[in-house]
Amino acid sequence: MSTRPACRNCQTPVLALTAAVTGGVCLRCAGKWRHSTKHSALLADQSAWSDASKRSRAYEPGATLHYFDEFYWCKRCNAPCVFTAVQQKHAYEVEKRYLFQTRKHCDSCHALMKGASPGT
């Protein structure tokens, strides 16, 4: 008889498929983490967005928009991660990234890929 994997956070048994999809945490822990960061809103400065972002559907001159911490799973190591409101503000307003470009990799996996890629 095989044993079920345990949640990396609370150690409760989870289904193998659930563990594979959620990165080794149970759905309860994943849900708590995902919704625990919704209180951190940061005001967006639309005038600092890139031209491409200003042409997007999100751009409404004079509207009050906020960045919120966004939960995601790393595409490479399947670790739970958060794209913070501060990181979003920097990416969209300072680096001028496209507004709908989101994170797919955690910081460590991103650094590994940047170090391994030619020309960096």
CNS distance restraints for C-alpha pairs under 8 A (distance, minus, plus):
assign (resid   4 and name CA) (resid  13 and name CA) 5.68 0.50 0.50
assign (resid   4 and name CA) (resid  14 and name CA) 6.14 0.50 0.50
assign (resid   4 and name CA) (resid  15 and name CA) 6.24 0.50 0.50
assign (resid   4 and name CA) (resid  16 and name CA) 6.62 0.50 0.50
assign (resid   5 and name CA) (resid  13 and name CA) 5.69 0.50 0.50
assign (resid   5 and name CA) (resid  14 and name CA) 5.77 0.50 0.50
assign (resid   5 and name CA) (resid  15 and name CA) 6.87 0.50 0.50
assign (resid   5 and name CA) (resid  16 and name CA) 6.30 0.50 0.50
assign (resid   5 and name CA) (resid  19 and name CA) 7.19 0.50 0.50
assign (resid   5 and name CA) (resid  24 and name CA) 7.84 0.50 0.50
assign (resid   6 and name CA) (resid  10 and name CA) 7.95 0.50 0.50
assign (resid   6 and name CA) (resid  11 and name CA) 4.85 0.50 0.50
assign (resid   6 and name CA) (resid  12 and name CA) 5.23 0.50 0.50
assign (resid   6 and name CA) (resid  13 and name CA) 4.29 0.50 0.50
assign (resid   6 and name CA) (resid  14 and name CA) 5.71 0.50 0.50
assign (resid   6 and name CA) (resid  24 and name CA) 7.40 0.50 0.50
assign (resid   6 and name CA) (resid  25 and name CA) 7.61 0.50 0.50
assign (resid   7 and name CA) (resid  11 and name CA) 4.46 0.50 0.50
assign (resid   7 and name CA) (resid  12 and name CA) 5.36 0.50 0.50
assign (resid   7 and name CA) (resid  13 and name CA) 6.21 0.50 0.50
assign (resid   7 and name CA) (resid  14 and name CA) 6.38 0.50 0.50
assign (resid   7 and name CA) (resid  19 and name CA) 7.43 0.50 0.50
assign (resid   7 and name CA) (resid  24 and name CA) 5.60 0.50 0.50
assign (resid   7 and name CA) (resid  25 and name CA) 4.32 0.50 0.50
assign (resid   7 and name CA) (resid  26 and name CA) 5.31 0.50 0.50
assign (resid   8 and name CA) (resid  24 and name CA) 5.74 0.50 0.50
assign (resid   8 and name CA) (resid  25 and name CA) 5.30 0.50 0.50
assign (resid   9 and name CA) (resid  25 and name CA) 6.22 0.50 0.50
assign (resid   9 and name CA) (resid  26 and name CA) 8.00 0.50 0.50
assign (resid   9 and name CA) (resid  29 and name CA) 7.01 0.50 0.50
assign (resid  10 and name CA) (resid  25 and name CA) 7.96 0.50 0.50
assign (resid  10 and name CA) (resid  29 and name CA) 7.50 0.50 0.50
assign (resid  12 and name CA) (resid  26 and name CA) 7.44 0.50 0.50
assign (resid  13 and name CA) (resid  26 and name CA) 7.93 0.50 0.50
assign (resid  14 and name CA) (resid  18 and name CA) 6.49 0.50 0.50
assign (resid  14 and name CA) (resid  19 and name CA) 6.36 0.50 0.50
assign (resid  14 and name CA) (resid  25 and name CA) 7.82 0.50 0.50
assign (resid  14 and name CA) (resid  26 and name CA) 6.00 0.50 0.50
assign (resid  15 and name CA) (resid  19 and name CA) 6.22 0.50 0.50
assign (resid  16 and name CA) (resid  20 and name CA) 6.16 0.50 0.50
assign (resid  17 and name CA) (resid  21 and name CA) 6.25 0.50 0.50
assign (resid  18 and name CA) (resid  22 and name CA) 5.96 0.50 0.50
assign (resid  18 and name CA) (resid  24 and name CA) 7.59 0.50 0.50
assign (resid  18 and name CA) (resid  25 and name CA) 7.97 0.50 0.50
assign (resid  18 and name CA) (resid  26 and name CA) 7.05 0.50 0.50
assign (resid  18 and name CA) (resid  27 and name CA) 7.61 0.50 0.50
assign (resid  19 and name CA) (resid  23 and name CA) 5.63 0.50 0.50
assign (resid  19 and name CA) (resid  24 and name CA) 4.17 0.50 0.50
assign (resid  19 and name CA) (resid  25 and name CA) 5.95 0.50 0.50
assign (resid  19 and name CA) (resid  26 and name CA) 6.78 0.50 0.50
assign (resid  20 and name CA) (resid  24 and name CA) 6.25 0.50 0.50
assign (resid  22 and name CA) (resid  26 and name CA) 7.11 0.50 0.50
assign (resid  22 and name CA) (resid  27 and name CA) 7.35 0.50 0.50
assign (resid  22 and name CA) (resid  30 and name CA) 7.15 0.50 0.50
assign (resid  22 and name CA) (resid  73 and name CA) 7.51 0.50 0.50
assign (resid  22 and name CA) (resid  78 and name CA) 7.43 0.50 0.50
assign (resid  22 and name CA) (resid  80 and name CA) 7.79 0.50 0.50
assign (resid  23 and name CA) (resid  73 and name CA) 7.35 0.50 0.50
assign (resid  23 and name CA) (resid  78 and name CA) 4.95 0.50 0.50
assign (resid  23 and name CA) (resid  79 and name CA) 5.52 0.50 0.50
assign (resid  23 and name CA) (resid  80 and name CA) 6.74 0.50 0.50
assign (resid  25 and name CA) (resid  29 and name CA) 6.28 0.50 0.50
assign (resid  25 and name CA) (resid  30 and name CA) 6.33 0.50 0.50
assign (resid  26 and name CA) (resid  30 and name CA) 6.23 0.50 0.50
assign (resid  27 and name CA) (resid  31 and name CA) 5.96 0.50 0.50
assign (resid  28 and name CA) (resid  32 and name CA) 6.23 0.50 0.50
assign (resid  29 and name CA) (resid  33 and name CA) 6.14 0.50 0.50
assign (resid  30 and name CA) (resid  34 and name CA) 6.03 0.50 0.50
assign (resid  31 and name CA) (resid  35 and name CA) 6.18 0.50 0.50
assign (resid  32 and name CA) (resid  36 and name CA) 5.75 0.50 0.50
assign (resid  33 and name CA) (resid  37 and name CA) 7.27 0.50 0.50
assign (resid  33 and name CA) (resid  71 and name CA) 7.69 0.50 0.50
assign (resid  34 and name CA) (resid  70 and name CA) 7.57 0.50 0.50
assign (resid  34 and name CA) (resid  71 and name CA) 5.33 0.50 0.50
assign (resid  37 and name CA) (resid  68 and name CA) 7.66 0.50 0.50
assign (resid  37 and name CA) (resid  69 and name CA) 5.78 0.50 0.50
assign (resid  37 and name CA) (resid  70 and name CA) 7.70 0.50 0.50
assign (resid  38 and name CA) (resid  68 and name CA) 6.24 0.50 0.50
assign (resid  38 and name CA) (resid  69 and name CA) 6.37 0.50 0.50
assign (resid  39 and name CA) (resid  68 and name CA) 7.76 0.50 0.50
assign (resid  40 and name CA) (resid  68 and name CA) 5.96 0.50 0.50
assign (resid  40 and name CA) (resid  69 and name CA) 6.58 0.50 0.50
assign (resid  40 and name CA) (resid  85 and name CA) 7.21 0.50 0.50
assign (resid  41 and name CA) (resid  66 and name CA) 5.77 0.50 0.50
assign (resid  41 and name CA) (resid  67 and name CA) 5.57 0.50 0.50
assign (resid  41 and name CA) (resid  68 and name CA) 4.93 0.50 0.50
assign (resid  41 and name CA) (resid  69 and name CA) 7.52 0.50 0.50
assign (resid  41 and name CA) (resid  85 and name CA) 6.75 0.50 0.50
assign (resid  42 and name CA) (resid  66 and name CA) 5.17 0.50 0.50
assign (resid  42 and name CA) (resid  67 and name CA) 5.05 0.50 0.50
assign (resid  42 and name CA) (resid  68 and name CA) 6.63 0.50 0.50
assign (resid  42 and name CA) (resid  85 and name CA) 6.02 0.50 0.50
assign (resid  42 and name CA) (resid  86 and name CA) 7.23 0.50 0.50
assign (resid  42 and name CA) (resid  89 and name CA) 7.86 0.50 0.50
assign (resid  43 and name CA) (resid  64 and name CA) 7.45 0.50 0.50
assign (resid  43 and name CA) (resid  65 and name CA) 6.14 0.50 0.50
assign (resid  43 and name CA) (resid  66 and name CA) 4.41 0.50 0.50
assign (resid  43 and name CA) (resid  67 and name CA) 6.35 0.50 0.50
assign (resid  44 and name CA) (resid  64 and name CA) 7.39 0.50 0.50
assign (resid  44 and name CA) (resid  65 and name CA) 5.44 0.50 0.50
assign (resid  44 and name CA) (resid  66 and name CA) 5.06 0.50 0.50
assign (resid  44 and name CA) (resid  67 and name CA) 6.30 0.50 0.50
assign (resid  44 and name CA) (resid  89 and name CA) 6.86 0.50 0.50
assign (resid  45 and name CA) (resid  49 and name CA) 7.28 0.50 0.50
assign (resid  45 and name CA) (resid  65 and name CA) 7.99 0.50 0.50
assign (resid  45 and name CA) (resid  93 and name CA) 7.27 0.50 0.50
assign (resid  46 and name CA) (resid  54 and name CA) 7.60 0.50 0.50
assign (resid  46 and name CA) (resid  59 and name CA) 7.18 0.50 0.50
assign (resid  46 and name CA) (resid  61 and name CA) 7.58 0.50 0.50
assign (resid  46 and name CA) (resid  93 and name CA) 7.89 0.50 0.50
assign (resid  48 and name CA) (resid  92 and name CA) 7.87 0.50 0.50
assign (resid  48 and name CA) (resid  93 and name CA) 4.95 0.50 0.50
assign (resid  48 and name CA) (resid  94 and name CA) 7.38 0.50 0.50
assign (resid  48 and name CA) (resid  96 and name CA) 7.70 0.50 0.50
assign (resid  49 and name CA) (resid  53 and name CA) 5.95 0.50 0.50
assign (resid  49 and name CA) (resid  54 and name CA) 6.41 0.50 0.50
assign (resid  49 and name CA) (resid  92 and name CA) 5.94 0.50 0.50
assign (resid  49 and name CA) (resid  93 and name CA) 5.02 0.50 0.50
assign (resid  49 and name CA) (resid  96 and name CA) 5.89 0.50 0.50
assign (resid  49 and name CA) (resid  97 and name CA) 7.87 0.50 0.50
assign (resid  49 and name CA) (resid  99 and name CA) 7.73 0.50 0.50
assign (resid  50 and name CA) (resid  54 and name CA) 6.33 0.50 0.50
assign (resid  50 and name CA) (resid  92 and name CA) 7.33 0.50 0.50
assign (resid  50 and name CA) (resid  93 and name CA) 7.30 0.50 0.50
assign (resid  50 and name CA) (resid  96 and name CA) 4.86 0.50 0.50
assign (resid  50 and name CA) (resid  97 and name CA) 6.66 0.50 0.50
assign (resid  50 and name CA) (resid  98 and name CA) 6.65 0.50 0.50
assign (resid  51 and name CA) (resid  55 and name CA) 6.43 0.50 0.50
assign (resid  52 and name CA) (resid  56 and name CA) 6.62 0.50 0.50
assign (resid  52 and name CA) (resid  98 and name CA) 6.36 0.50 0.50
assign (resid  53 and name CA) (resid  58 and name CA) 7.73 0.50 0.50
assign (resid  53 and name CA) (resid  59 and name CA) 7.02 0.50 0.50
assign (resid  53 and name CA) (resid  97 and name CA) 7.98 0.50 0.50
assign (resid  53 and name CA) (resid  98 and name CA) 5.36 0.50 0.50
assign (resid  53 and name CA) (resid  99 and name CA) 5.29 0.50 0.50
assign (resid  53 and name CA) (resid 100 and name CA) 7.92 0.50 0.50
assign (resid  54 and name CA) (resid  58 and name CA) 7.71 0.50 0.50
assign (resid  54 and name CA) (resid  59 and name CA) 5.26 0.50 0.50
assign (resid  55 and name CA) (resid  59 and name CA) 6.75 0.50 0.50
assign (resid  56 and name CA) (resid  99 and name CA) 8.00 0.50 0.50
assign (resid  67 and name CA) (resid  85 and name CA) 5.03 0.50 0.50
assign (resid  67 and name CA) (resid  86 and name CA) 7.97 0.50 0.50
assign (resid  67 and name CA) (resid  88 and name CA) 6.83 0.50 0.50
assign (resid  67 and name CA) (resid  89 and name CA) 7.09 0.50 0.50
assign (resid  68 and name CA) (resid  84 and name CA) 6.85 0.50 0.50
assign (resid  68 and name CA) (resid  85 and name CA) 4.95 0.50 0.50
assign (resid  69 and name CA) (resid  82 and name CA) 6.37 0.50 0.50
assign (resid  69 and name CA) (resid  83 and name CA) 5.65 0.50 0.50
assign (resid  69 and name CA) (resid  84 and name CA) 4.23 0.50 0.50
assign (resid  69 and name CA) (resid  85 and name CA) 4.83 0.50 0.50
assign (resid  70 and name CA) (resid  82 and name CA) 5.45 0.50 0.50
assign (resid  70 and name CA) (resid  83 and name CA) 5.03 0.50 0.50
assign (resid  70 and name CA) (resid  84 and name CA) 6.28 0.50 0.50
assign (resid  70 and name CA) (resid  85 and name CA) 7.67 0.50 0.50
assign (resid  71 and name CA) (resid  80 and name CA) 7.33 0.50 0.50
assign (resid  71 and name CA) (resid  81 and name CA) 5.86 0.50 0.50
assign (resid  71 and name CA) (resid  82 and name CA) 4.51 0.50 0.50
assign (resid  71 and name CA) (resid  83 and name CA) 6.39 0.50 0.50
assign (resid  72 and name CA) (resid  80 and name CA) 6.07 0.50 0.50
assign (resid  72 and name CA) (resid  81 and name CA) 5.36 0.50 0.50
assign (resid  72 and name CA) (resid  82 and name CA) 6.09 0.50 0.50
assign (resid  72 and name CA) (resid  83 and name CA) 7.52 0.50 0.50
assign (resid  72 and name CA) (resid 103 and name CA) 7.74 0.50 0.50
assign (resid  72 and name CA) (resid 104 and name CA) 7.33 0.50 0.50
assign (resid  73 and name CA) (resid  78 and name CA) 5.44 0.50 0.50
assign (resid  73 and name CA) (resid  79 and name CA) 5.51 0.50 0.50
assign (resid  73 and name CA) (resid  80 and name CA) 4.61 0.50 0.50
assign (resid  73 and name CA) (resid  81 and name CA) 5.77 0.50 0.50
assign (resid  73 and name CA) (resid 104 and name CA) 7.21 0.50 0.50
assign (resid  73 and name CA) (resid 105 and name CA) 7.57 0.50 0.50
assign (resid  73 and name CA) (resid 106 and name CA) 7.99 0.50 0.50
assign (resid  74 and name CA) (resid  78 and name CA) 4.58 0.50 0.50
assign (resid  74 and name CA) (resid  79 and name CA) 5.20 0.50 0.50
assign (resid  74 and name CA) (resid  80 and name CA) 6.38 0.50 0.50
assign (resid  74 and name CA) (resid  81 and name CA) 6.65 0.50 0.50
assign (resid  74 and name CA) (resid 104 and name CA) 5.62 0.50 0.50
assign (resid  74 and name CA) (resid 105 and name CA) 4.45 0.50 0.50
assign (resid  74 and name CA) (resid 106 and name CA) 5.36 0.50 0.50
assign (resid  75 and name CA) (resid 104 and name CA) 5.63 0.50 0.50
assign (resid  75 and name CA) (resid 105 and name CA) 5.56 0.50 0.50
assign (resid  76 and name CA) (resid 105 and name CA) 6.47 0.50 0.50
assign (resid  76 and name CA) (resid 109 and name CA) 6.87 0.50 0.50
assign (resid  77 and name CA) (resid 109 and name CA) 7.38 0.50 0.50
assign (resid  79 and name CA) (resid 106 and name CA) 7.45 0.50 0.50
assign (resid  81 and name CA) (resid 106 and name CA) 6.25 0.50 0.50
assign (resid  83 and name CA) (resid  87 and name CA) 6.41 0.50 0.50
assign (resid  83 and name CA) (resid  88 and name CA) 6.87 0.50 0.50
assign (resid  83 and name CA) (resid 103 and name CA) 6.85 0.50 0.50
assign (resid  84 and name CA) (resid  88 and name CA) 6.25 0.50 0.50
assign (resid  85 and name CA) (resid  89 and name CA) 6.13 0.50 0.50
assign (resid  86 and name CA) (resid  90 and name CA) 6.31 0.50 0.50
assign (resid  87 and name CA) (resid  91 and name CA) 6.07 0.50 0.50
assign (resid  88 and name CA) (resid  92 and name CA) 5.96 0.50 0.50
assign (resid  89 and name CA) (resid  93 and name CA) 5.63 0.50 0.50
assign (resid  89 and name CA) (resid  94 and name CA) 7.40 0.50 0.50
assign (resid  90 and name CA) (resid  94 and name CA) 5.01 0.50 0.50
assign (resid  90 and name CA) (resid  95 and name CA) 6.38 0.50 0.50
assign (resid  91 and name CA) (resid  95 and name CA) 4.93 0.50 0.50
assign (resid  91 and name CA) (resid  96 and name CA) 6.28 0.50 0.50
assign (resid  91 and name CA) (resid  97 and name CA) 5.71 0.50 0.50
assign (resid  92 and name CA) (resid  96 and name CA) 4.80 0.50 0.50
assign (resid  92 and name CA) (resid  97 and name CA) 4.82 0.50 0.50
assign (resid  92 and name CA) (resid  98 and name CA) 6.50 0.50 0.50
assign (resid  92 and name CA) (resid  99 and name CA) 6.01 0.50 0.50
assign (resid  93 and name CA) (resid  97 and name CA) 7.47 0.50 0.50
assign (resid  97 and name CA) (resid 101 and name CA) 7.04 0.50 0.50
assign (resid 105 and name CA) (resid 109 and name CA) 5.93 0.50 0.50
assign (resid 105 and name CA) (resid 110 and name CA) 5.71 0.50 0.50
assign (resid 106 and name CA) (resid 110 and name CA) 6.01 0.50 0.50
assign (resid 107 and name CA) (resid 111 and name CA) 6.11 0.50 0.50
assign (resid 108 and name CA) (resid 112 and name CA) 6.23 0.50 0.50
assign (resid 109 and name CA) (resid 113 and name CA) 6.20 0.50 0.50
assign (resid 110 and name CA) (resid 114 and name CA) 6.11 0.50 0.50
assign (resid 111 and name CA) (resid 115 and name CA) 6.02 0.50 0.50
assign (resid 112 and name CA) (resid 116 and name CA) 6.13 0.50 0.50
assign (resid 113 and name CA) (resid 117 and name CA) 6.02 0.50 0.50
assign (resid 114 and name CA) (resid 120 and name CA) 6.67 0.50 0.50
assign (resid 115 and name CA) (resid 120 and name CA) 6.51 0.50 0.50
